[in-house]
Amino acid sequence: MSSAPVSSGPPSRLRVWAMAARPKTLPAAAAPVLIGAGLAAHHGVFSVLPAVAALAGALLIQVGTNLANDYYDFLRGSDTAERVGPVRVTQAGLLSPEEVWRGTVAALGAAFLVGIYLVWVGGWPIVIIGLASLVCAVAYTGGPFPLGYHGLGDLFVFLFFGLVAVGGTYWVQALALPVDTLLAGAGVGALSTAILVVNNLRDLPTDAAAGKRTLAVRLGRRASQVEYALLLSVGLAVPVVGVVAHGWPGAALVTVGVALPAVGPLRRVAGFSDPGELLPALGGTARVVALYGLVLGLSLAVG
């Protein structure tokens, strides 16, 4: 005798909020902090509490940005049933817009509280970085000039998930900014931007229809595929340059260790015919960023 199928029912509230936070995007926030901490250890200026606070602040801002994107993309009509990819909780009706906005305020408010400590440690440069990060978290898809809707998302990610995150993490530990922090920031910033390129390639048809002029919409499919390959190349080249120009110990092994996992996503981006085929490439690129941040940070710290 067969039993009747058991309905799984709607997801729990905790599960819905986890979906809204989009935990798979968090490696892009953590990787530059790990690299900045590893570089500080390499230079003998590592400090635990500022590094941990920088990590907490970066993760909270990422969650706040994700919630703000969910909220504003729904209001602007760019999230529709035709969109391919992970569920957007507002569009799916799992959370109301008001709930998602309150979650945005809570996440960014918590990041602000962490920032108070970082300002106490790092001074006025962190005030500028912190306020700019909080404003851009909302302005990416919200406000009168949403960055992501005007083709500036790639630049935003490169700056804030690369140069600013690595440099800011180093600064709160050492109150200095050596030139190799910019090199390290450029590498992880390029790879984090590659995540966005895959995301925007996947959403290219629906974004174009909704009037969301991402860089992928402006450049088109072929140029965006080239951009993705170039960003991967920059990220993989940076550790080699670091060894040659700054004596980073063992950093070249990062290129060897990350190159192989990057092949699969690169092939999918180069040869996809349907947007749904890019979902594995999106996850694969995020894993490349996580591996890159962990291995480069550790190689610098141990060295």
N, C-alpha and C positions, 0 to 999 in steps of 0.2 A: 504494500500500500504506500503510495507516495504522499508526502506531506505537502500542504499548501505553501506556496512561496511566501517568505516573510519579507514584508516591505521594510526597507531601511529607514524610511521616514525622512523628514527634513533634517538638515545638519543642526547640531547643537549651536547655541550662541557662541560658545568658545571656539568651535570649529569655524563659524562664520567670521569671527573677528580675526582668526588666524589667516583665513583666506584673504581678508581685506588687507592685512599687514604685508602679505606677499613675502613670506620668509625666504623664498628662493632668490630674491633680489639682494638680500643682506650681505652676501659675500662681496659685492661691489663696494659696500660701505666699510666692511671690516678689512679688506685687503690693503688699502693704502695706510691704514692705521698700523697694521702689523709691519708693513715695510718701514714706516717712519720710526716705529719703536725699535726695529732691528737695526736701522741705521744709527739711531742714538746709542744703542749698545755697542755697535762697531766703533763709534767715536768715543766711547767711554763716558757717556753722559745720560745713560738710561735712568729713568725714574718711574717707579711702579705706579703710584697713584695718578699722576698726570696722564700716563699712557692708558690706564684703565678708564679714566674719565673721558679721554678723547674717544675711546672705543664706544663707550656708552652713549656719548653725545652723537657720534656718527650714526649708530644704529637707530637711535630715536628719531633723528632727522630723516633718515631713510624711510622709516615707517610713516612718519608724518607726511612726507612727500607722496608716498604711495596712496595714503588715504585721501590727500588733497586731489591727486590725479583722478581717483575713482569718483570723487564728488564733482569736480569741475568737468570732467569728460562727459559725465551723465547730463549735467546741466546744459552743456554746449551741444549735446546730441551726437557726439562722435562715438559713443559706446552704444551699439545697436545689437540686435539679435544676429546680424550677419557677421559680426566680428569673430575672428578666429583667435582662440587663445584661452588662458585661464579666466575663470568666472570673475566678472566685476560685480561686487556685491550690491551696489546701488542699482545698476541696470537690471540685475536679476531679481530685484525686489527683496533680497535677503535682509538688507538693512535700509532704513529710510535715509534720505539725504541729510536730514538733521542729525541723525545718529552718527553718520560718517563724518560730518563736520565737527561734531563734538569730539570724536576720536582724534581728528586732526589736531584740534586745539590742545587736547590732553597730551598727545605725543610731543608736539612742538613746545608745549609748556614745560614738560619734563626735561626736554633738551635745553631749554633756557635755564632751568635750575642747575643742571650740570655745568652749563656755560659760566655761571657765576663763579664757581670754583676755578674753572679754567682761566677766567679773566683775572682772578686773584693771583694765580700762578704766573700767567703769561702776559698780563698787562693789556694796554690799549690795542696792540695788534690783534688780540683775540676778540676784542669787542667788535672790531671791523669784520673779521672773518665770521664770527658768530651771527651778527645781525644780517650780514649778506647771505649766509646760508639759510637762515630762517625765512628771510624775505623770498629768496629764490625757490625755497621748498613749495611755497604757495604760488609764486609767480610763474612757475614752470607751466602750469595749465590754467591758472587763475589770474584775476586782475584785468586791467584794460589792455595789457600787451603780453599775453601768455607766451613765454619763450618757446615752448614746444610747438606752438601753432604757427610760429614765424620762422621755423628752420634754425633756431638757435639752441635746440636741445643738445646737439652733439658738442657744441662749444661749452655749454654749461657743464655737461658731464665730464669732459676732459679737464676743465679747470677745477671743479669742486670735488670730483672723485679721484683726481690725480694730484695736480700741483698744490692745491689748497689743503687737501687732507693730509698728504705726506708732510708738507712744509709745516702745517699747523701742529701736527702731532710731534714733530721734532722740536718745534719752537717751545712748546709748553714744558719740555724736558730740559732744554739747553739754553733757551733765550738767545738762540743764534740760528742762522739759516745758511749753512754751507752750500756750495754750488751743486754738490751731488744729490741734495734733496730734490732739486728741480729735475735732475736727470731721472731719479727714481720715480718722481711724480709723473713725469711724461710717459714712462713705460706703463705703469698701472692705469693711468688715465686713458691711454690709447686702448687698452684692452677693455676697460669699463665702457668706453664709447662704443666698442664693437658689439657689446650686448645691446645697446640702444639701436644700433644699425639693424641687427637681426629683428628686433621688436618692430621697428618702423617698416622694414621690408615686409614682414608678415601682415602688418596693418595697412600697407600702402593703398589697396583698393578702397577700404572703408574710410581711411583718413582723407583720401582725395575726394570721395563723395561727400564727406561732412565738412569740407573746406579747411581741414587741418593740414596746413602747409609745412609738414616736417621736411627735413633736409632730403629724406628719401623721396618724398613727393616732388620736391623741386628738382632733384637730380635725375630721378628715374631709376628703374631697376638696375640697369647695367652699371651705371656709375656708382650706385650704392654697393654693389657687389665688389667693385674695385676698391672702394673706400674700406670695406670690411677687411679685405686682404692686406691693404696697406697698414691698417691699424694693428692687425696681428703681427705684421713684420716689424713695426716700430716697437711693440711690446717685447718681442723676442730678441730684438737687437740691443735693447737698453742694458741688460746684464753684461753682455760682451763688452760694450763701451765702458761700463762701470769697472770691469776688470782692467782694461787697458788704461783708462784715463784716471781712475781713482783708487785702483788697487783693491777693489771689492773681492774678498777671498771666497772662492768657490762659487761666485755668482753666475759664472758661465754655465754651470751645471743646471741652472734654472731654465736656460734656453733649451738644453737637451731634454730635460724632464717635462717641459710644457709643450714642446713642439709636437710630440706624438699625439697627445690628447686634443690638440688643436686641429689635427688633420681632418677628423670626422666632421666637425662643424663647418670647416672651410669647404669641404666637398659638398655638403648640403646647401650651403649658401650659394655656391657657384652653379649648382645644377638643379635647383628646385623648380618645379612647374606649378605647384599648388601652395598657397600660403600655409596650409596645415603641415606641410613637410618641414617647415622651419621650426616647429616646436622643439624637436630634439636638438636642433642647432642652438636654440636659445638657451636651453638647459646646459648643453655642452660648453657653450662660451662662458656661462656663469661659473661652471666648474673649473674652467681654465683660469679665470680670474682668481678664484679661491685658492687654487693650487699655486698660482704665481705668487700671490701675497704671502702665503704660508712658507713656501720654500725659499723665496728671496729674503723674507724677513728673518727666517731661521739661519740661513747661510751667512747673512751679515752679522747677526748676533753671535753665532758660534765662532765665526772667523775673528 
